Every structure is written in structure tokens, then in C-alpha cells.
Amino acid sequence: MRRVVERTQRSIFLFWAPLAATWLMMAAEGPFLAAVIARLADPTFNLAAYGVAYAFAILVEAPVIMLMSASTALGRDSVAFRRLRNFTWGLNALATALLLAVLVPWVHRTLMEGVVGLPHDVAELTYGALWLFLPWPAAIGYRLFLHGLLIRTGRTRLVAYGTVVRLLTMAAMATALYLGAGWPGAWVGAAALSAGVVAEAAVAQLMALSTVRELKAVPEGGGSPRAGGGSLKSTARRAPGYRDIARFYYPLALTSLIGLTVQPLLTFFMGRAPFPLESLAVFPVVHALSFIFRSLGLSFQEAAIALLGDRHEHVQPVGRFAWFLGLGSSAALAVVAFTPLADIWFVRISGLEPELARFAVIPARILVPLPALSVALSYQRAVLVQAHRTGPITLATATEVGLIALTFVLAGWGLGWVGITAAFVAFLIGRTGANAFLVAPVRAALARSRSLEQEEARATAEP
């Protein structure tokens, strides 16, 4: 009989808080680097180039971005660990190869100058930045795999400690390059980010040693410790084969691939909308501000996967926590966007010229509901991942991207809105569509879990 561990709001908070701290620290990277770039030569060109390079680096990272969810859900024994590790290295190689393909000179010129429509000088800055991003995908993939194992076994504080190392390394590299290298700002930002994630991956390897030893000692189907107590022994299953892992992971990878097209897609659209250079320059700054508050929701996904329970038995307390978290994160963004704090953030902290800062205020206000929608999406995805129903997640993301494209075409190209404003209106409408799409699959997954729970209870009660 499966042991049920009570979930209180306090216990959920204590489990989630280190993950939230991790994401908040990562969210601080964007504003910090944007502020550094804004204080170097040619800030508008370099902010635009850095934003485009970062968007493409994120896009080629798509194959590995869901590895943390996969290892949290599947890393239950020695055989599963070994297969997931091999699967991770294969995906890392694929992601690195994709970035190398973008760096082929004629491919880069075609994408940046032909498709995105960048001026030649900005495209050249982007090319150098992408070379500096080369270690990024593999380092991200490996640390996500290890972090998932740490989260599964309740060691969320170690995840946060690793991110402290990442942030300190990034800041030290950016400061050193700012003071002495004479590099363009876009290159400084890319080099600093890459140095940070490589350091984080190395630290994750060290911090996960005891977790890996524990997993290697668990025979196939023997179960592994679960967050908050209990184990999988009562529901032991054979370790997933490579085909099982691929079947589970494919919809998640496709989800991230589709979802990560948003930034390059909006970059393409803004390059052909009114005020293109201003929009491209302001985009990473506004995006970084919203990411600080959205990161609270993004950090919630793996926590919810670990805490919901094998049959979603803890759905009510976890769902209640999601409500409070969503409302609080959107309210916090509203305090910045609708008060004089906006001017302080964009001009004094981010270093934007007042003319550029004016382009940022309206998009920031538009994005106020987005943190709450991000929490809701993380909760919905967690329910479906725990139920091993990852297909609807992909369809929801495809719906989101389709709505973003349609809305931008209507607002930015049809109505002639400023590119950055049209981009974030489209972003908000797309995310709302994704949330709405997942309502029915989540209800179905929860209903099935209740049915299975009742069947188990009846079977246990029988003499």
C-alpha cells in the first residue's frame, strides 16, 4: 500500500523556494547583462545583436530544455539513470550540431540578413556572439538532467547553490570583459552567459555524486526516493527503455522546439514592423523584466511534478499554492509597471536612454497578467507529465505560437502598431490560448487518477 505524505502550504513552499531562488537568480542575468551592454559602445546595435543571438541560442537549445522534467519523472533506478544519461548526451550532441549549422557563414548571412532582416553590422555582431554561445546547449542539457535527479530526491537546495555559482561566474566574466577586453557588448553578454552555465554544469556534477550513487544502488524496478518521503516501491515498474524514453520525451521536446520559436519569430516580425531597431533593442530589456516574475511560475513546474503524487493525490494543496503564487507574481509586476519604478528600472538600472525607455513602458504593462498565466501553465503541464500524457502539452504550445503569429500579423503589420507593443500583445494572447487549451486534458487526467485511486482502495479493502 502506498504511503501518502501530507502536503501543507508550508511544506510546498519550503520545497519550491530553492527552485524559485534558482530561477530568480537566472532571471537576474538578463537585466544585469543588458545594463552592462547598454553602458558599452553602440548600445542600440549591441543590445539588438545580443537579443537576436540569445534568441537563436535558446532555439537550438530546444532538444534539451525538457530534460529536467524527464529526469524528475523517470529517474527511478540504476537502469533508468544510465539510459537517461545516454539519452541526454545524444540530445546534447544534436543541439550543439544545430548551433554549428547556424554558424556556417552562408547559412548565418541568409538567416540574419535575409530572413530576420538585420543590418550588416548587427548581423556581424550576432555572428561573434553565437560562436561564444557554442558551449551553451550541452552545458544546459547536462545540468538539467542532473537537476532533475536532485529535485526527484528532494535536494532542491543543491540546485539553488549551483545557480549561485553560475551567477557569480557570469558576473565576474562580464565585469572582467567590461573593464579590460574592449569587446563589443553583444560578445561580452554571450561570453558571460556561456561561462556561467559551464560552471553550473560542473558544480551540478559534483553536487549530484551522492544522488547518482544512490540511484546506481537501486535495482531495476526497485523504486527510488521521492520528494517529501515515500518511494516508488509500491508502484514499481521496469526501467524505461530508450524507445519508452523517446516516446515520453518526444512531445516535450517538440513542445520546447515550438515554444522556443517565439523569440526568433517575434524578432523576425519586429524587424519588419514600425520602429524595428528600437523594438529589437528594447525587447531583451522588457523580456528580462517580465522573466523575473514569470520565473516564479517556471520554477513551479518541476516542484509540482515531484509533489503531486503518483495518482495526483496532492492536487488540491498544490493547486491552491499555484493560485496564490500566480496572483502574487502578477501583482508584483504590476507594482513595477504602473508606478515610477518603471522609469527607475528602464533608465537608471537597465541603462536605456529616455527615448528607448519610452518604448518599453507600455509593453511592460501589457505583460502584467503573464506571470499568473505562467504559473497556471506550469501546474497544467505538471499534472499531464505526472500522468505521462505529454501530447496535449505539445498541441497547446502549437496553439500558443499560432496565436502569437496571427496576432502580430494583425496588430503589427495590419494596424501598424510599434513592433515591441504588437509583440507582447501577441505573446499574452498566445499564452492565454495555451492555458485554455489544456483545461480539458488536465481535467481528464485528474479524473483518471481519481478512478485508479478508487480501484486501488477497493482492491486493498477486499479480504
N, C-alpha and C positions, 0 to 999 in steps of 0.2 A: 504493500500500500504506500502511495506516495506521501511523503511528509510535506505539509503545507506550512510555509513560513509567513507569518503575518507581515503585511506591508503597511507601515504608517507613513503619514506625510513626512515625518522627521527622518525615517529610515530611507525613504526615497530621495529626500533632499541630500542626505549625507552620502549616498551612493553616487548621485548625479553631480554634486558640487565640484569634485575634482575634474570631471569631464567638462563641465561648464567653464571652469577656470582654464582648462586646456584650450578650448575654442575661443575664449575671450583673449587669451594671450596671442593666439594665431590671428584673431581679428585686429589686434593692435599692430600687426606687421604692416597692413595696408596704409593706415594713416601715418605711421612713422616713416615709411619709405616714401610716400607721397610728399610728406613735409621735407624730407631730405632732397628729393628730386626738384621740388619747387624752389629750393634755395641754391641750386646749381645753375650753370649757364643754360640758356634756351629752355626755360622750364615748360613752355607750352608744347614744343616739339617733343621733348623728352617724356613728359607725362603721357602724351598721346602714344609715343612709341612703346613705353613701358606697359601701358594699358593693353595695347594690341598684343605684345609679346606674351604678357601674362595670360591673356585670353586664349592664345594658341597653346601655351604650355599646359593650361588647365584642360583644354580639349584633348590633347594627346595623352593626358593622364587618365582619361575616361576608363580604359580597361581595368585599372587597378583601384578605382575610387571606392568600390563597394567591398573591398577585401576585409575591412574591419567588421562589417555586418556578417560576412560569410564565416569568418573565423569565430566570431561571437556565437553564432548559431550552430556551427558544425564541429568545432574543435573539441571533441569529447573524449578522444582516446589516442593511443600512440599511433595507430594506423591512420586515423583521420588527420592527425597532426602532420605526419610525413607526406601524405598526399596533398594536403592543403599547402604545405611549404613548397613542394614541387610545382604545384599549380600556380603559386604566387610568382615563382621565378620565371615561369613561362610567360605570364602576363607582363612582368617587368621587362622582359626582353622585347615583347611586342610593342609596348608603349615607347621604349627607347628607340626602336626602329622607326616608329611613326614620326617621332621628332626629327630623327636624322633625315627622313624623307622630305620633311618641310624645309630642311636646311640645304637641300640640293639647290644651287644658285638659280637655275631657271624656274624651278618649282616655287621658290620663295618670291622671285620677281613677279611671277604670274599671280600668285595669291595676294601679295601685299599691294602691288601697284595696279594689277589688272582687275582682281576681284574686289578687294577691300577699297581700292582707290586712294591709297596713301600717296602723299608727295614723295618724291625720290629720297629726299634727305631723311624723312621719317622712316621710310622703308629700310634704309641703311642702318639706322639706329636699332630698328627692330631685329635685323639680322644678327647683329652682335649680341643683343640681349638673349636671343633664342639659343645661341651657342652656349652662353653661360647658364641657361636653364637645362642643359643636357643631362646632368646627374639627377635632376628633379624627379622624373617619373619612377625610376627604380627605387630611389630612396623613400619616396612616399609610399609605394606599394609594399615594401618590406616592413616599414614601421606600422602601417595599417594592419597588416597580418599579425604582427606581434601584439599590437594594442588590443586587437580583438580577443586574443587569448588572455591578456591581463584583465580585460573587462569581464570576460566569462567567469573568471575565478575570483572576482570581487576586488582586484588590485587596482582600482581606478586612480588611487593617489600616485602610483608609479607613472601612469600616463601623463599626469599633470607635471610631475618632476621632469620628465623628458622634454616637455614643451618649454619649461623654464630654460633648459639648456639650449633648445632651438632659438628661443627669443634672444637670449644673451649672445649667442654666436652671431645671429643675424645683425643685431645692433652693433656689435663690435666690428664686424666686417664692413657694414655700411659707414660707420664712423671713420674707420681707417681709410676707406676709399674716398670718402668725402674730404678728408683732411689732406691726403697726400698723393692719390693716384692720378688726378687730372682726367679721370674718365667722364664720359657723358653720363647724365643722371640715369638714363634708362639702363645702362650697363651696371651702374652701381646697385640699383634695385634688384636686378636679376641675379647678380653675383651674391648679394647678401642673402636673398631667399634660398638660393641653392646651398650655400654654406650652412644655413640653419637647418634645413631638412636632412642633410647628410649627417650633421652632428646628432640630430634627434634619432635618426635610424641607428647610429652606432650605440647611443645610450640605451635605446629600446632593446637592442640585442643583449646588453649586459643585464638590464633590469628583468628581462624575461627568462633568465637562465634557470631560476628555481621553478617557474611555471612549466618550462619545457621539460625539465627533469621529472616533474610530477606527471605530465602527460605521457612521457615515454614509459613510465612505470605502469600505466593503465592498459590492460589488455583490450583487444578489440571487443566492443560491446559492453565494456565494463563500466562505462559512465565516467564522468569527471565532475569535480566540484562545481556547484552552481553558485552564482552570486546570492548572498543572503542566506546561505545554508541549503542543505539537501543535496541530492545528486541525481544523476540520470539512471541509477541502477534499476529503479522500478520500471523504467520505460526504455531499457537498454535495446539498442538496435545495432546491427552491424555497421561498421565504419563505411561511410560513403565511398564508392569507387570514383574514379576520375569522370566517368560518364555521369554519375549522380551529382558530383560537384558541378560539372559543366551545366547540367540541366537546371540545378538550383541557381547557379551564378549567372547564366546567360541573360535572363530577364533583368537582373540587377545591373549587369554590365551595359546592356542595351539602354537601360534607364539612365545611367550616368552618361553614356555617349550622347543620347538625345538631349539630356538636360544640360550638358556642358557645351552644346552648340549655341546656347543662349547668348553668351558673351560675344563669340565671334559673329553670330547672326546680327546682334544689335550693333556691333562695331561696323559691319557691312552697311546696315541700314543708316546709321548715323553719318557715315561717310558720304551719303548721298541725300541727306536731308538738310534743311536750313541750318546755318552756323555749324558746319561739320567739324572744323578744327577745335572750336570751343567746346563742343559736345564731347569729342573724344578726349580732350584734356580733363574735363570735369568728371567724366564717367567714373574713372577709378577712385576719385575722391569721394563722390556720393556713394558709390558701391561699397567702399571701405567703411563709411559711417553706418550704413544700413547693416553691413555684415556684423558689426559689433553686437547689434541687438538680435539679428537673426541667428547668430552663433549659439545663443541660448537654446533655440529650438533645434538646431542641427546637432548639438551635443546631447540632446534628449533621446535621439533615435536608438543608439546602442544601449543606453541605460534602460530604455523601455523594453528592448528585446530581451535583455538579461533579467528584468524584474517582472515581466508579465506572467511568467509561469508557462509550463508546457501545454496547459489547457486553458490559458488566459484566465487562470483563477484569480489573478490580482488586477483584473482590468479596471475595476471601479476605483481603487485608490490611485492607480497610475493615471487613469483618465482625469480624475479630479485634480491631480497635481498638474497635468497638462493645461487644464483650464486656467489655473492661477498663473502658471508660467507664461502662457500666451498673452493674457491681458496685461500682466506686469511689464513684459518686454516691449509691447507696442506703446504702452503709456510712457515708458522711459524714452523711447524715440520721439514721441510727441513733445515731451518737455524740451528736447534739444531743437526740434524742427520749428516749433511755433513760438519760440522765445528768443531774446537776444543772444542766447547761447549759440544759435546758428551762425551768427556773424563771428563770434569768438572762435568757433570750430573751423569754419572755412577760411577765414582771413588770418587770424593770429596763430592758430595751431597748424592748419594744413598749409599755410603759406600762399594761398591763392591771392592774386591781385583782385582788388574790389570788382573790377569788370568781370572777371571769371567767376567770382563768388556769387554774383547775381544770377548766373545760370544754374547754380546749384541749389538754391533755396527751395524753389517750387518742386523739383523732383524729390527732395528730401521729405517734404510734407506729403507728397503723393504716396510715399512708401510707408507711412506710419502703420497701416494695417498689416504689412508684410511679416513682421516678426511673429504675430499671433498666428497667421496662416502657416508659417514655417513650423511652429510647434505642432499645430494640428496635422500637418503633413508627416512629420516625424512619427507622431503617435500612430497615424493610419498605416504608415509603412511598417512600423514595428509589429503591429498586430498581424499584418499579412506575412511578414518574414517569419515570425514565430509559427504561423500556420503553414509555412512552406508554400504559400500562394503568391509567388513573386510576379506572375504575369500581369495582373492588373496594375502593378506599380509602373511597369513599362508603358502601358496604354495611357495611364494618367499623365505621365511625363510627355508622351507624344501629343496628348491633348493640350498640355500647357504650352509647348513650343509652337504648335499650330496656332493657338490663340494669340500668342505673342507676335508671330509673324503677321497675322491678319490685322491685328490692332495697329501695329506700327505702320503697315502699308496704308491703312485708312487715315490714321492721325498724322503721321509724319509726311507721307507723300501726298495723300489725298487732301488733307486740311492744311498742310504747310506748317505744322507745329515745329518748334525748335526740336532738334534731334534728341537731345537728352530728356526733354519732357515727354516726348512721344515714347521713348524707350522705356521709361519707368511706369508710365500708364499701361503700356503693353505688358510689362513684367507683372504688374499687380493683377491685371485681368487674367493672364495666363495661370498664375498661381491659384486664383480663386476657382478657375475651371478644373484644375487638378484635384483640389480638395473636394469639390462637388462630385467628381467622377468616382472617387474612392469610397464614398459613403456606402453605397450598396455592397461592394465586395467586403468591406470591413464588417458590416452587419452580418453578412453570410458566414464569414469566418468565425465570428463570435458565436453565432447560433450553432454552428457545427461543433465548436469546442464545448458548449453547454450540453449538447446532446451526447458527446463522447464522455463527458464527466458524469452524466446521469447513468449511462450504461455501465461505467466502471463502478459507480456507487452500488448499483443493483447487483452486479456480479460479486462484489465484496460482501454484500449483505446476505447472499444466498448461502445456506448451510452446506 
